[in-house]
Amino acid sequence: MSNKTLRYLDDGSIELFEQVVSDPGENEVQVEGGACGICSWDVVTAKLGNQMHPMAPPGHEGVGYVAKIGAGVTDFKEGDRVVGGGFANIRNLSAQRVFKIPESDLPDEYWIVEPVSCAVTGIDHCQIQPGNRIVVVGCGFMGLLILQGLLRYPLDDLIVLDIVQSRLDLAQQLGVGEVYNTAQVDLSDLSRELKSREIDVVVDTTGSQAGLDLSTDIVKRGGRINLFGWLKGQRASFDPTKWHLGGFTVVNSAPASKLRDTFDPAIRLIHKGIIDLKPLVTHTATLQDYPSLMAQIVAGDESYIKGVVTLK
């Protein structure tokens, strides 16, 4: 069968092409259609091309429908909606890396499970105790996923910082009571005020040096910095004196640090509506229109939170 897919070129441009896909092999399923989320890794690769190392693969946030079953597969049937794959309308996947989605009327673009599984890992690494005070630095897509989870915990304070007001407004609509636009306040004053409030955990979702520096300045002595965002590049820095005297724990909550299998919990959280992607998916496009959507994202569309490519 003919498979429509894409690849990133060295200059960051997106090439669409077709290739022949064989029948699924042993212990594989063939998945068709569905959708795939656009990751920040995709965006940085489109900006930097091969200067981003490693470059993003052709999608990894897919959902689709089982079309064929390979030999030895017993847990799936044709028609099952599953998590798996990337920017390809037909793909053969190992049955061990595919997860079934329960019966649901929720459209495919709101079943982008992979980033929710990452958010589960980020929340796990907070090691939350009742009455904790938590600050989330950055409320882009991943920050907003984590916030939806944190809002279910019995916290004393949940505070959100960002530089884009529309994202802070959305965080408030989701139920966050205290937000600050760090581009519109005196950052030194805000840092001192938050430091005085004995913040137990700071979750840095920004993937930026400025976010890490701010997290260092506001976490309490002996607290925890949860470094969730990916500082994409080869170098980052920290103040070793602040880290030593602060005595706090710095934990990397990237996907490879997961404390458990997170896909099944992520699916359950979406199915129950605890994690809701509907207010977060701001842009959709077909595979054919993906290059133009990416150009819009790279140009700095502030209305953008999450994009999803539909696969037909």
N, C-alpha and C positions, 0 to 999 in steps of 0.2 A: 504494500500500500504506500501511497505517497504521503509524506509527512512534511508539513509546513513548519519551519522553525527559524531560528536566527542565531547569529554569533556577533560578538563585539570585535571590531577590527582594532589594529594597533593605535589608530588615531581616536578611538572612542566611538566612531560611527557604528551604526547597526546595519548589518547585512541580512536581509531576508532570503531564504533559499528553501529548496525542496530536496528531500532525499527519500529513498525507498526504505521502508521499515518491514522487516520480515515478521513472520508469526512469532509469538512469544516462545521462548525456550523453556526448558525444565525449570520449575519453581519460579516462573515469571507470569505476570499478567500484562495484557495490553490495555492501556488506558487511553481513552479518546476524549476530546473536548474539554469542557469545564473552563477553568480560569487559572491565572497565575499572578501572584502579587509582584509588584516592583519593589525591590529591596533598596536600601540606601547604598548597598554595595554596587548595585546596578547603576545608580545615579553617579557615584564617584568614578566608576569605570567609564561611563559615558563622558564625564568631564575630563578625565586624565588619560584615558586610553591605557597603553602599556606602562605608563608611569605609575599606575595603580598596580601594586603587586601583593598578592595575586589578583589578576583581573577576575571579575565576576563570571561565574558560569552562566549558561543560557537559561536562567531561571531556576529557582529552587523552592518556590512557595505555591506549588500547584495543587489543584483539585480537579478530578475528572471522573469518568465512568468506565467501568470494566467492560471491554468489548470482546476480549478473547482470554481464555484460560490456558496456561501452559501445563505440561505434564507434571503431576505431583502436587498441584495446587488444590487444596480442599476447603480453604476458609473463605473463598470468594466465589461469587457467581456473576454471570454477565448481567450488567445493569446496575451493579453496586456502585454507589458514589463513594469515592475514596480520596484520601490525601496522598499526593505524590506527583513528582515530575516537575517540569519547568515550562519554558516557552515553546511548546511543541503541541500540535493538535493530536498527534498520535505518538505514544511512547511505550516501550517495553520496560517494565520495572520489576525488580526483585519483589516477590510476594512478601518477603520479610521486612521490606521497607515501605510497605503500603498499609494504610490504616483506614478502616471502614468508618464512614460517616453514618449516623443513625438516620432513620426516616425523618425528613424535615422539609418544610416549605421554604426554608431560607435559601435565597438564590446563591449561586456559586460564588459570586464576588464577595460574599460575607462569610465564606467558609475558608478563608485563607489561614490555615491552621498553623503553619510552620512558625511564623513570628509570634503567635500566641504561645506556642510551646517554649520559645525563647523567653517570653515574659514570665512564664511559670518558673523557669530557672532563676530569673532575676529576683522574683519574689521569694523563692526558697532561700536564696543567699542573704536575704534581709534578716533571717532568724528572728522574726518578730515576736515580741512579748506584749501581752495586753498592757495598755497604757504608754506604749512607746511614742516618742515624738519623731516623725519622719519628714524629711525634705526630699522632694524629687526635683532635681535640676534638669530642666528640659522636658517639655511636653509636646514633642513631635509624636509621630505615630506610636513608637515603642513606649515612650513615656506615658501616653494616654492609655495604652493597654495595661501597663503596670499600675497606673492609678486606679483603673476600674477594679483590679484585684485588691489593692490596698484599701479601697473604700469599704470593703466588707469586713475589715479587721477592727477590733476595739482599740483604736488608737486615741491618744490624748490630743495630738496635733498631726495634721497632714497638710503640708505647705508645699506649694508648687512655684517654681521660678522659671521664667522663660524670657526671651527677647521679642516674641511675636504676640501681640495682644489678642489676636483672634484665637490663638491656641489656648491662651489663659482663659478667655471667655468660654471656650468649649469645656475646659477642665471644670469651671464653675458650674456649667450646665449639667455636667456629669455628677456633681455633688461635692466638689472640693470647696471648702469654705474660705481658704486664705491663699491668695495668689499675689505674686509681685512681678512686675515687668522690670527686669534688671537694666533695661536700656533707658528707663525713665525715672530711676531712683538713684540716690547716692549709694553706690555699691559698698563703700566702706562702712557707712552707717548701718546699712542693712545687714552686712556681715557681722558687725559687732552686736547688733540686736539679736540676731539668730544665735550667735555663739552664746549669748547670755541665757538662752532658753534651754540649754542642755539637750541639743539634738542628738538622739541616739543613733539614727541611721540616716545617711545621705545617699540617695541613689542618683548617680550621675549617668544620665542617658544621652548626654550631648555628643559624646565622641569628639570632644574638643579640649585643648589645653586650658582654655578659660574655664570650662566646666570643672575640670579636675582641680584647678587652683581655688575656685570658689568653694568646692566641696571641702578642701583642706581647711579653709578659713572658717567654716561654720559648724563642722562636726564637733561634738563635745570631746573632752579628754577621755580616752578609753572607749570612744564610740566606734562606729563602723562606716567606712566609705565603701559602698557597693559600686564598683566600676563596671557598669553595664554597657555603656556606649563604646564603640570601637574607634579609638584614635587612629584613624587610617594614615599610615605612614611608617617611617622607620625610627622615629625619635619622639619621645615625650620627656618632660622634665618634672621634677618635684623639688620642694624645699626640704632637704633632709633634716634640718634642725626642727622645723615645724612637725614633721612626721615623728621624729624621735621624741620630742618633748610632749607631743600630743598623745602618744601611746595608743593611737587608734589602730584598728584592724582595717587593712585594705584588701578587698576580695574581688577577684576577677569573675564576673558572673556571665561570661561568654557561653555560648551553647555547649562547648566541649567540657565545661565545668559542671554539667548537670549532675544533680544528686540522685536522680531517678529518671525513669522513662517518662518524658513529659508530653508526648503526643496524645495519649489517651486522656490525661487530665485536661489538656487544652481543648480537645473535642467536647468533653463533658461541659466545660465552662461556656463554650459557645452555644452548645445545645440548650443549656439552661438559661441563657441570656445574661449570665454574670459578666461575661466579656462580650461586648456588642460592637461589631465592626461597622454597623450601619452609619453612625455619625462620623466615622473616621475615613471611610472610603470616599474621597472627594473627586477622583478622576477615573474613568474607565476608557478603554480603547480596544479595538480589534488588533490582532497581530499585525495586520497590514498598516494600521495607523500608529503603531507603537513608536517608530522613529520620530514622528512629528510630536507625539505627546512627550517623549523624552526631551526633545529640544525645548519644549515649553517648560518642563521641570528644571532643566539645567539653566534656563534663562532667569530663574528665580521667582516663579509664580508663588506668591505668599499665601494664596488660597489652598495650595497643595498640602495635603497631609499624607494620603496614601493613594497610590494608583494601582489598578488591576487591569490586566490584559485578558480579554475573553478569547477563548480558543475554539474555533469552529472548523 
